[in-house]
Amino acid sequence: MAEAAVGEGSDFNAVDTNGTALADGDSVVLIKDLKVKGAGQTLKRGTVVKNIRLTGPDEFDCRTDGIKGLVLRCEFVKKR
């Protein structure tokens, strides 16, 4: 079975903690405080992350204020 390469579109069945399907360009809200390795910051619960890009069935790329190139897991967010 051939898998789509990164950047060819999202054929992933990514879901948030409530089971809602996520897609490229969605906005999500963090449901838990997350320590960011290497950045020396903590992303607080309730932080809105806009314009996500799915990279796998359980993770996505995004950026927040002060942190670019961040990869988060779908289990820590809910769709906005």
GIJO-V385205 format. One record per backbone hydrogen bond with DSSP energy under -1.0 kcal/mol. NH is the residue of the N-H (numbers start at 1). CO is the residue of the C=O. If there is no record, write none. Layout:
# GIJO-V385205
nh/co
NH/CO
NH/CO
This chain:
# GIJO-V385205
nh/co
8/5
16/20
17/77
19/16
22/14
25/52
26/23
28/49
29/78
30/47
31/76
34/43
36/41
39/36
40/36
43/34
46/30
47/44
49/28
52/26
53/61
55/59
56/59
60/72
61/53
62/70
64/67
67/64
70/62
72/60
74/58
76/73
77/74
78/29
80/27
